[in-house]
Amino acid sequence: MSAIYIAGIAMCSVFAQWMAWFFKVPAILFLLLVGLILGPITGQLDPDMLLGDLLFPVVSLAVAVILFEGSLTLHFQELKGIGKVVRNLCSIGMFSTFVLIGLSAYGILGLDWRVAAVLGAVLVVTDSTVIAPMLNTMRPNKDIDRVLRWEGIVIDPIGALFAVLVFEAVMLVGDEGIVNHTLMALFKTVSVGLSVGVLSGWLTSHMIRKEWLPFELHKFAILAFVLMSFTGSNYLALESGLLAVTVYGIWLANQDDLEIDSVLEFKEDLSMILISTLFILLAARLQIADLMLLDFKVFLFLAIVLFIARPVCIALSTYGSELPFKSRLVLAWIAPRGIVAAAVGSVFALSMVEAQIPDANKIVPLIFTVIIVTVVSQSLTATPLAKLLGVRQPAPNTFLIIGANHVARAIAVGLKEQNIDVFLSDPAWENCKMARMDGLNCYYGNPQSEHAERYLPLTSVKSVLALSPNRHHNALGVQYFSHLLGDQNVFSLRSSTNHAKANKDSATFLSRQILFGDLGNYSKLSSIIAKGGKVSSTRISEEFSWEQFQANNKEAIPLFILSEQRKEDETVRIRPFITDMNKPPEVGERIISLQPPKMTILSGNTNKDMTIGEKLASK
């Protein structure tokens, strides 16, 4: 019977994630709804009965993996460059939030001071997995987008580490209240956590550099090290394991010569599985009786969390900065809590209940109440608020190019010369390095990953061009971005003229392999560029028509049509050439095309490439 329940949880997790993908909302909403339906509403799932004594170890190990994955994204050099505001949010702002929420829980809700302190520490953590989809829909200006994304990324490991330290401090307070004993025990716990984390990081780095581990064992070995570091640290010093795995992840993330991108991708996939399963289990553990313990005072507590704690945090963090007042208002409203708060808080609650601390059973209901209120209210109001204050970005105008190979780079450089914003993405480091040497923005990794959702400027992406020679990468990108941006804004380049329509290709991918018309395919473009071909632009005029361009540039491959006639505040209008173009270039528009080397003549007047046809037309 247990096997059926576990399989059912897996299917419900997939269903919740699919619903979130379909409706383009944070997955946490449907995971929470599924957990509440299966648990307190229908009584079909009882995690304590299902897992028994294994529940606490399973939750603890899952939280350890989630925190480790989050800490793998915390690079010190990026922390230095994220600005004064984000640094303040993760220090002064975090501490002020902790104090205000903790005091409110103690004074208004009447919780035991230890429970109030832990609750305040846990609720300082916002959730990047909730913020990223919210920002993609909201499209705020760059200042707001940058601050909220980086806060969500950085505060995960820092906030969780802070919560661990607070939890350890309050748990180590003796009945006698002897300060020295408490400080010594806290020092031991922190020392063990730091030592185990650094030792694990050093040992893993050394083994990878010396190639003592084959590449195919990197993912599994590091997962085993995470679990062993967590359990071993807890064995040496109670509750030091979360600190150990956080330090372990930070150590690996800041080793410049260590190749761990495949490990990070694996941990992202594993974290999605664990987050989905864990959130359903934790939501299902909520009891109607526990929820009934929360009285009307909770509304006053929520008001302080939403309308006092966060605004004070933003006021302190942005003091002396150049952020406009309207941007500060938006920042003061958006701070959704999510899976990290729920998971870490649940682990702490289980330990505090076992220690028979009064009010410990109220921690989880209160955390989930804050999660529900913040996620729902802020998801529904973020976009209207941005519109009202006028802090939304203009219509998206960036081309995201999947692939940073020589074909993609040549096309990207041609677009950049026409003042078109371009962003490339490639999982091959050499391609990314070459793109950056050409002055192009390039994301190193797969653009449809969760990591990319944090770092790619998806709020400004208008169209996606899949230009990778790897059809598998193109297909994944087309499938993913067609849902986000619409089929009409996603295009793919064919591999060659003679590649057959494989049955394994999706209908969406097959229908979008129309980029650059019948003449356009990767093999042909690659050949022309390898021989010295260049991307250039040609203006269509009454003297030099589209028909004349075709007649004089028979070997050229038209790529884009650019229209510079636009209304005020409207972005430059550009559309790619596709199969069955229903609207040919018009007078006044420019054709961006790939010209073979024999068709290129240098114009001394404009310092730009000019085709033979345009040269003749200009005489």
N, C-alpha and C positions, 0 to 999 in steps of 0.2 A: 504493500500500500504506500510506503514511504517513497518508493521509486516513482509511482504515479504522481504524487504531489510535487516531487522535484522536477519531473518532466513538465508538469503543468505550470510551475513557476517559470521555467525556461520559455515556454510558449507564450505565457502572459507577458514576459519581459519583451519578447520580440514584438508582440502585438502593440504594447505601449510605445516602444521605440518607433514602430511603423506609423502609428497614429500621430506621434509628434512630428515625424518627417512629412506626413501627408498634409497636416494643418500648419506646418512651419512654426511650431511653438516649442518652448523648452520641454524636453522629454520628461523632466521631473514632474510636470503636471499630471501626465497620464500614468506614470509609475506610482505616484501618490494615490491617484484615484483607484487604480487596480488594487493596490495594497489595502486601502480602506474597504473596498467592496469585498475582497476575499477575507479580510480579518474581522474588524468590529461590526460591519454591516450585516454580512451573511453568516459569519462564523465558519466558513469553509476551510480556513487555513489558520492553524495554531502553530506558529514557529517553535514555541517552547516544547510542545508535544512532539513535533516533527523531528527536531534535532536533539532535544533533551539536553544532556550535559555538553554536547558539542556546540550548542548555539553560541556561547560566549567565545570559545576559541575560533570558531568560523568567522564571527563578526570581527574579532580582533585582528585576525590574519588578513581579512579582506581590507580593513582600514589601513593596515600596514602597507599593503601593496598600493592602495590608492594614494597614500601620502608619499610613498617612494616615487610613484609616477609623476606626481605633481612637483616634487623637489628636483626631478631630472630636468625641468624646464627653467630652473633658477640659475642663470649664469651671472657671475659677479660683474662682468663687463657691461652687461645689459642693465643691471641694477644701477650702475653708475650713471648711465645715460638716460634714465627714464624721467628725470626732472625732479625738481624740489617738491612739487605737489604730491607725486606718488610716493616719494620717500617719506614725506610727512604723514600721508594716509596710513602707511604701514608702520608708523612709530607713534608720533603724537596723537594722530587721529584714532589709531587702534586702541591706545591706552585710554583715551577719553571715552570711547565707546564702551570699553570694558567697565570703567568706573560708573558711568551713568546707568547702564543696563543692570550692573550688579547691585548698585544702590537702590534702583527701582524695584528689582526683584525682592530685595530684603525689606525695604520700607513699605512698598505698596502691597506686594503679594504675601509678605510675612514669611518668606522662606528662611530656612536655616542658613546662616551666613556662609557656610561652606558650599551649600547648593547654589546660593545666589552668586557667589564668586565664580564657580565653574560655569554656570549658565551665562554670565556676562562674558567670560573668556571665550566660550564656544561661539557665541553669536557675533563676535567681531569679524568672522570669516564670511566674505561674500563668495559667490560661486561663479567661476568663469564659464562653466558649462551652461549656466542660465543667462549670463550677461551677453555672451557672444551672439546667440540667436536673437536676443532682444535688440542688440545694437544693429544687427544686419537688417532688421525690419525698421528700426527707428531712424537710421542714417543721420546721427547727429554730426555736428562739425568736428573737425579733426582734433581739437583740444579735448572735447568731451570723450570722443571715441578712444583716443590714446590713453587718457587718464583711467577710464573705467576698465578697459581691456588689461592694462598693466596692473591695476590694483587687483583685479581678479586673479591674474597669474601669480603675482608676487605674494599676495596675502595668504594664499592657500598654505604653502609650507611655513611661512613666518607666523601666521595666525594659529595654525595647528600646533606649532612648536610652543608658542606662548600659552595656548590652552593646556598643553601637556604640563608645562612648568607650573601653572596655577593649580592644576589638578593635583600634581605631586605635592605641592606645598600644603594644600588644605588637607590632603589625606595623611600627611606625615605629622600633623599637629597632634601631640599626645593629649591624653585626657587631662594631664596636669597643665598643659599649655606651656611646657618648658621650651623657650625659644631656642636655646643652644642645641637641644636635641633635634628640634625640627630643622634648623639650619644645617646641622651636620648630616642628617638624613637626606635633605635636599641636595647638598653638595655631593654626597655619594651617588645619588640617582643621576644627577647631571653629569658627573664625571664618568660614570659607567656608560651612559648613553653616548656621550661624545667619543669616548675611547673605542667602544665597539663600532660605532659608525665610521670613524676615521680608519680603524684597523681593517674593517671590511672593504672600505673604498680603496685603501692602499693595496690590499691583497688582490682584489679584483683587477685593478689597474695593472699591477705587476704581472699577473697571470696572462692578461690579454696582450700586453706588450711583448712578453717573452714567448708568446704563442704556445703556452702550455695547454691552452684550451682550443680545440678546433672551432672554426667560426660557427658551425652549425650547433654547437653547444653553448654559445654565449648567452642566448635568451634563457634557456633552461637553468644554466648554472647561476646566473644572476638572480633569477627568481628564487632558487634554492638558498642563495646567500641572503636574500632579503628575509625570507622566512626564518632562517637560522639566526640571523642577526637579531631579529625581533624577539624570538623566544629565548635565545641565549642571554640577551641583555636583561630581559624581564626576570630570568632565573638569578642573575647576579644582583640585580637591584630592581625591586618591584616597580612596575609602571615606567621603566626607562626605555622600553622597546620602541615606542613611537618616535622618541627623540633619536634613537640609534638609526632607524631606517631613513629618517629625514636627513640627517647628516650624511649618511651613506649616499643618498641620491645627489645631494649638493656636491659632494666630493667628486663623483663620477661626471657630473654635468660640467665641472670646471677643469677637466683635464683636456687641454687643447689637442693633444696628439692621440686621443682615444676615440676610436670609431664605435659609437654606441647608438647610431641612428636606427639600426634594425631593432635594437633592444627597446628603444623608446617607442617605436611603432608597435612592437609586440605588447609592451606594457599598456599602450593606449587601448588596444583591442581587449586585453585582459581587464583593464579598468572599466571599460564599457559593460562587459559581462558582469563584473562584480558589483558595479554601481546599480545596474538594473535589478539584479537579484537581491542585493542588499536592501535597496530602498523598498522593494515590495515586502520583504521580510520584516523590516523595521516598522513600516506602516501597518502591517498586519498585526504586529504585537500590541498596537494601541488598543486599549480597552475602553468600552463605554463608561465604565466606572471611573477610570482615570481621567477621562475627558470631563466627567461630571464634577471632578474635584476643582475644576477651574471655574471660578465665579465671575461676576461682572467686573471685578477688579482687573481682570485680564485685559479688558478693553482700554483701561487707563494705561496699563503697562505697554500695550501695543502702540498707543498714541505717543508714548515717550520714545519707544524704539524708532518709530517712523518720523515723528515731527520735532523731536528734541535731540536725541542721541546722534542721528545722522547729520542734521544741520550743524550741530556744534562741531562734529568731526570735520566737516567740510570747511567751516569757518576757521578753525585752527590750522587746518592743513593748507589752505589757500591764502592765508594771511601774508600780505606782502608780494603776492604773485600778480602777474599781469592778466589773469583770467577775467573775462568780462563777468559782470554780475549775473547776466542771464545764464551763462554756462555754469556758474556756481549754484544757481537755483536748480538746474537739472541734476547736477551731481549730488545735491542735497536730498534729492528724492529717490534716486536709483541706488539701491543696495540690497539686491535679493539674496537671501540665504538659500543653501541647497544641500547637496549630498554630503559635503565635508562636515558641515555643522551637524547634520543628522547622524552620520556614522560615528564621528568622534564623540558626540554627546551621548549616543547610545552606549558606547563602550564605557564611558565614565559613569553613566547611570547604573549599569549592571554592577560595576565595582562598588559604587556607593550604596546600592541596595544591599549587596552582600555584607557590607560593613555596618549595616543597620543605621545609616545616617538619616535623620528625619527629613521628610519631604523629597527624598531622592527619587521617588516614583513620579514626581511631577516634572522632572527634567525633560523627558522625551515628549510628553504631551505639549509642553510649552514650546519646545524647539519646533515641533511640527506645526504648531499654530502660527509661529512667526514665519516659517517657510511658506505656508499656504497663503497667508495675508500678503507678504512681500512679493512673492512670485506672481500671484494673480493680479493684485492691484497695480503693480508696476508694469507688468506686461501689457495690461489693458490701457494704461494711461501714459506710457512713455512717449509714444508717437504723437498723440494729441498735444501733449505738453511741449514737445519739441517744435511742433507746428505753431502753437500759440506764441511761443517765445521767439520764433524765427531763428532757431539754431540748427535746423536741418541742412544737410548738404544739398547742393543743387542736384539735378538729375545725374545719375551715374554716367561717367564718360571714359572709364578706363577699360582697355582691352587686357584680359588675362589670357596669356598664351601658355598652353600646356606644352612644355618642351623648351629647352634652351640650347638646342643643337644649332649648327651653323645656318640652317634654313630659317629657323625661328629667330635667331639673332639678326640676320640680315633684314628680315621683314620688320622686326621690332625697331631697328635703327632707322629704317625708312619711315615708319610711322612717327617715331620721335622727332625726326627732322621736320615733320608737318605739324609739330606741337600736339600730337596725340599722346595721351598718357598710356603707358604700357607697363605691364608687370608680368614677368616670366616665372615659370615654376618648372623645376626638374629634379628628379631624385638622384641624378649623377652630379657629383661635386665638381668635376672638371668642366662640365657644361655651365654650371652656375658661376664658376670662377671666371670663365671666358666672358660670360654675359656681363658680370660686374666690371671687368676690365674694359668693356665697351661702353660703360656708363649706364648700364641698364639695371633696373631693380629686378632682383631674382630671388624667389623663395626656394630654399634647398629642401626638397621633400615632395611628397604627394599632395596635390592641392585639395583633395577631398578628405584629408585626414582631420582628426579633431585638433591636432597641433596647428594645422594650417588655418583652421577657423579662428584661432587666437591671433595669428601673426599676419595673415594675408589681409589686405584692405578690401574685404568683400563688400563693404558698404558703398564703395565707389565703382565697383565692377559693372560695366554695361553689357559686355559681350565676352564670350569665351571662344578662343580659337585653339583647337586641338591640332598641334603641328608636330607631335612626336612621331618618330619612325616606328615606335612600338604601338601597334594597333590596340593592344590590351590597355595601355595607359590612356590612349585616346578614348576608348570605349567607356572606361570607368569615369573619366572626366565628363564625357558627354551625358552619360546617364545621371551623374550627380548634379551637374549644373543645369541640365534641362529642367529639372524639378524646381530649382531655386530661381532661375532667371527666365524660364520659358523656352520652348523649343526654338522660337524665332530668333533667339539671341545666342544660340550655341551652334558652332559649326566645327566640322572635322575635315581634315585633309586626307584624301585617299593615299594608301601606301604606294600604289603604282597603277598603271592603266589595266593591267591584266590580272589584278587580284580578284578572286571570286568572292561572292557573297557567302561567307561561311555561315552554316546553320547556327553556330554558337554566338554569332553577333546578335545583339538585341535589335528589335525593330526601330527603337529610338536612334541607336547608333547608325544603322543603315540609312535611315532617312536624313541624317545630318551630315553624311559624307558628300557634301555638295560644294565645299569650299574651293573657290577660284575656278569654278566651272569645269567643263569637260576637259580642258587642257591642263588643269591643275592637279598634280599629284606629287608626292614627296620625291620620288625618284627623279622626275624631270626637273623640279626646282633645285634639287641638290646638285644635279649635273650642271645646270646653267651657272649656279653660284660658284661651283668648284672651278669652272672655266673662266671666272672673272666677271660674271654678270652682276649687275647692281640694280637696286631698287631706286626708281626715279619717278618723278611726277610730270604730268603733261596736262596743260589746260585746254579744255574744249572751248572753241570759239566759233563764231559764224564763219571765219575764214578757214578754220581747221576743225572739221566735224568728227564725230565718233566714227563714221564710215571711213574717213580719211586716215584716222589713227589706225584702224584695223588693216587698211590697205598698205600703209607704210611700215607697220610694226607686226608683220605676220608671225614672227618668231617670239614676240614678247608675250608674257602672260599677265593679263590684267589682274590686279589684286583687290583694289578698293576704289570706290568712288567717293570723293571728298567734296562736300558743298560748304563753302564759307559764307554763304548768304544765310544769316540767322537773325533772329530777333535779339533784343537786348537781354542779357542774362541767360541766353540759351547756349548750350555747348555746341561745339563744332559737330556738324552732322556728317557721319561717315558710315558707309555700308559696304560690306565685302561683295566681290563678285561671286555669284553662286550659279549653279546649274539652273537653266530656265529663268534667266533674269527677265522679269516682266517690266522693268523700267530702265532703259539704257541711259547712259550719261547724257546730260543736257548741257546747253551752252552756259558757260560760267563755272561749271564743275571741273574738278581735276581728277585725272586718272592716275592712281599709284600703281605702277606695274614693274615687273621684273624683266629687265632688258638684257639680252645676250650681249657679250662684250663687243661684238662687231657692230652693234646697233647704237653704241653709246658715244656721244660727242661732248666734250667739255665746253661749257659756255663760260667765256671769260667775263660776261656782264653780270651774271647772277651767282657764279661760283657753285652752281648746281648742275647735275647731269641733265642733258637735254637730248631727246630722241631726234633722229633724222627728220621725222615728220614734223616735229615741233620746230626744228631748226629751219626747215623749209618754210613753214607757215609764218615764222617770225620775220622772214625777209620781205 
